Amino acid sequence: MLKGPGGRLVGVEVKSAGSVRSDDLRGLEDFAEAAGRKFHRGVLLYGGDTSVAFGSRLHAVPIASLWRW
């Protein structure tokens, strides 16, 4: 979890899988529910090569993107 200005929270999860399904974001969904209004975004870093949005505030992003400019 990352905490930003005004107490906004970002959940971060890492999976080694090369693909993601909506079920893979269950932990971030639970975090969003628990955080309530402070929840800003959830990011799942995974072993694939495509960024995928699961709604407006949940995203799966290739872990390799951390090293790309």
C-alpha positions as CSV (number, residue, x, y, z in Angstrom):
1,M,0.0,0.0,0.0
2,L,1.1,3.5,-0.8
3,K,-0.3,6.5,1.0
4,G,-0.5,9.9,-0.8
5,P,-1.6,13.4,-0.2
6,G,-4.7,13.7,1.9
7,G,-4.5,10.1,3.0
8,R,-5.4,8.7,-0.4
9,L,-4.4,5.0,-0.7
10,V,-3.1,3.0,-3.6
11,G,-3.0,-0.8,-3.3
12,V,-0.2,-2.6,-5.1
13,E,-0.1,-6.4,-5.7
14,V,2.5,-8.5,-7.6
15,K,1.8,-11.7,-9.4
16,S,4.3,-13.7,-11.5
17,A,1.6,-15.0,-13.9
18,G,1.8,-14.0,-17.6
19,S,-1.9,-13.3,-17.8
20,V,-4.6,-11.8,-15.6
21,R,-8.3,-12.4,-15.0
22,S,-10.7,-10.3,-13.1
23,D,-10.5,-12.9,-10.2
24,D,-6.8,-12.0,-9.8
25,L,-7.8,-8.5,-8.6
26,R,-10.0,-9.8,-5.7
27,G,-7.5,-8.8,-3.1
28,L,-7.4,-5.2,-4.5
29,E,-11.2,-5.1,-4.6
30,D,-11.3,-6.2,-0.9
31,F,-8.7,-3.5,-0.1
32,A,-10.8,-0.9,-2.0
33,E,-13.9,-1.8,0.0
34,A,-12.0,-1.7,3.3
35,A,-10.3,1.7,2.5
36,G,-13.6,3.3,1.5
37,R,-13.4,6.9,0.3
38,K,-9.6,7.0,0.8
39,F,-9.1,4.4,-1.9
40,H,-7.6,6.0,-5.0
41,R,-6.4,3.2,-7.2
42,G,-5.3,-0.4,-7.3
43,V,-2.4,-1.7,-9.4
44,L,-1.6,-5.3,-10.1
45,L,1.9,-5.8,-11.4
46,Y,2.2,-9.0,-13.4
47,G,4.5,-10.9,-15.8
48,G,2.5,-10.1,-19.0
49,D,3.2,-7.4,-21.6
50,T,-0.2,-5.5,-21.8
51,S,-1.8,-3.0,-19.5
52,V,-5.4,-3.9,-18.8
53,A,-8.0,-1.7,-17.0
54,F,-10.5,-3.5,-14.8
55,G,-12.8,-0.5,-14.3
56,S,-11.8,3.0,-13.6
57,R,-9.6,2.4,-10.6
58,L,-8.1,-1.1,-10.9
59,H,-5.4,-1.8,-13.4
60,A,-3.1,-4.7,-14.3
61,V,0.3,-3.4,-15.5
62,P,3.3,-5.3,-16.8
63,I,6.0,-5.4,-14.1
64,A,8.6,-4.7,-16.8
65,S,7.0,-1.2,-17.2
66,L,8.8,-0.3,-14.0
67,W,12.0,-0.2,-15.9
68,R,10.7,1.5,-19.1
69,W,10.7,5.2,-19.6
